[in-house]
Amino acid sequence: MCTRGFTLMEVLVATAITGMALGVILSLLAQGHRQAYRGDISRMAAEASVNLLDRWQSKGKFPSSEQGDIEDFSGWTYSIESRPLVTHVTLPSGQTRQVEPEELVEIDLTLNPPGNAKKFKLAFWIPRSSVE
């Protein structure tokens, strides 16, 4: 009779360890896939915003308020809003003062990817003369 071999307990422990290791590996693969997807969406948002900004800059004017679909980016939409720039300045005395430079406006560009992905927002200041 052969007495070499594994006991039932050893086989169960080995199976449990293998199962946990496979679970960790599959979790890491899924996380890598999610990160790659987020990276692709972020890259596309950057490209779409550059296309929109180039289009408006070539016209010489940014819209004061507009929304629509983004050309060459199926399912992507955008909205742009402008408003007077208001900023708060803290003086050396500790007082806070609200400053509204008349020559600048704040532009908020929001990009909406297809599906339920998170929105991308870009805020910047431009001269008031550059807005319709």
C-alpha positions in Angstrom: 0.0 0.0 0.0 1.3 3.4 -1.0 1.2 6.0 1.8 2.5 9.0 -0.2 0.1 11.6 -1.2 -1.8 14.7 0.0 -4.3 14.7 2.7 -7.8 16.1 2.1 -6.9 19.1 4.3 -3.7 19.9 2.2 -5.7 19.7 -1.0 -8.4 22.1 0.4 -5.8 24.6 1.6 -4.0 24.5 -1.8 -7.3 25.0 -3.6 -8.3 27.9 -1.4 -4.9 29.6 -1.9 -5.1 29.1 -5.7 -8.6 30.5 -5.7 -7.6 33.6 -3.8 -4.6 34.2 -6.1 -6.8 33.9 -9.2 -9.3 36.3 -7.7 -6.5 38.9 -7.1 -5.1 38.5 -10.6 -8.6 38.9 -12.2 -9.2 42.0 -10.1 -6.0 43.5 -11.2 -6.8 42.8 -14.9 -10.2 44.4 -14.5 -8.7 47.5 -12.8 -6.1 47.8 -15.6 -9.0 47.7 -18.2 -10.9 50.4 -16.3 -7.8 52.6 -16.2 -7.2 52.1 -19.9 -10.8 53.1 -20.6 -10.5 56.2 -18.5 -7.3 57.1 -20.3 -8.9 56.8 -23.7 -11.9 58.9 -22.6 -9.6 61.6 -21.2 -7.5 61.6 -24.4 -10.6 62.0 -26.5 -11.9 64.8 -24.3 -8.6 66.6 -24.8 -8.7 66.2 -28.5 -12.4 67.3 -28.7 -11.7 70.4 -26.6 -8.7 71.3 -28.8 -10.9 71.0 -31.9 -13.6 73.2 -30.4 -11.2 75.8 -29.2 -9.4 75.9 -32.6 -12.7 76.3 -34.4 -13.8 79.2 -32.2 -10.3 80.8 -32.3 -10.3 80.6 -36.1 -13.6 82.5 -36.2 -12.0 85.1 -34.0 -14.9 84.9 -31.4 -16.0 82.5 -28.7 -19.7 82.0 -28.3 -21.2 83.5 -25.1 -23.5 80.5 -24.7 -23.9 77.5 -26.9 -24.4 73.8 -26.8 -24.3 71.0 -29.4 -22.7 67.9 -30.8 -19.0 67.7 -31.4 -18.0 67.0 -35.0 -15.9 63.8 -35.6 -16.7 62.6 -32.0 -19.8 60.5 -32.2 -22.0 60.8 -29.2 -20.0 63.6 -27.6 -21.8 66.9 -26.7 -20.6 70.2 -25.4 -21.9 73.3 -23.7 -20.1 76.6 -23.3 -21.0 79.5 -21.0 -19.3 82.8 -20.4 -19.8 85.2 -17.5 -18.0 88.2 -16.1 -14.8 87.2 -14.2 -15.1 87.7 -10.5 -12.1 86.9 -8.3 -11.3 87.5 -4.6 -8.1 89.0 -3.5 -6.7 88.9 0.1 -4.9 92.1 1.0 -1.9 92.2 3.3 -4.2 93.5 6.0 -6.1 90.3 5.9 -9.2 91.8 4.2 -10.7 90.1 1.2 -11.8 92.2 -1.7 -13.9 91.1 -4.7 -12.3 92.2 -8.0 -14.1 92.2 -11.3 -11.7 93.1 -14.2 -13.9 94.5 -16.9 -11.7 93.4 -19.7 -11.9 89.6 -18.9 -14.6 87.0 -19.0 -14.6 83.5 -17.6 -15.4 80.7 -20.0 -16.7 77.3 -18.9 -16.5 74.5 -21.5 -18.2 71.2 -20.5 -17.7 68.0 -22.6 -20.2 65.2 -22.2 -18.9 61.8 -23.3 -21.3 59.1 -24.6 -22.8 56.7 -22.1 -22.6 57.4 -18.4 -18.9 58.5 -18.3 -18.1 61.6 -16.1 -18.2 65.1 -17.7 -15.1 67.0 -18.4 -14.9 70.7 -17.5 -12.5 73.3 -18.7 -12.5 76.9 -17.3 -10.3 79.7 -18.7 -10.2 83.5 -19.0 -10.2 85.4 -22.2 -10.5 89.1 -23.2 -14.1 90.3 -23.3 -13.5 91.4 -26.9 -13.1 87.7 -27.9 -16.6 86.8 -27.0 -19.7 87.2 -29.2 
